[in-house]
């Protein structure tokens, strides 16, 4: 018989006792629904299997990794613009403009007509 906690119920690569240690679910291979299995998060990407956005930048761990970002670094390319903001530029013109104004200062604050 297998001792309690030594089972691997959901096929994600973590034993049940490890799931409890990390606060993830032994019933779901991807406890935080970020697209990465719990075992992958603990053993490979070193992200948290119970937190869909380990670095808190607004981009989920799995999505960030699929975009060649670092799910443990809020500013993967070190350009002083967080990954979440950078990722959303294509969908939020105002956000992109605010960043330009902050970067260029008031001299760059004349907003062109759209």
Secondary structure, 3 states (H helix, E strand, C coil): CCCCCCCCCCCCCCCHHHHHHHCCCCCCCCCCCCCCCHHHHHHHHCCCCCCCCCCCCCCCHHHHHHCCCCCCCCCCCCCCCCHHHHHHHHHCHHHHHHHHHHHHCHHHCCCCCC
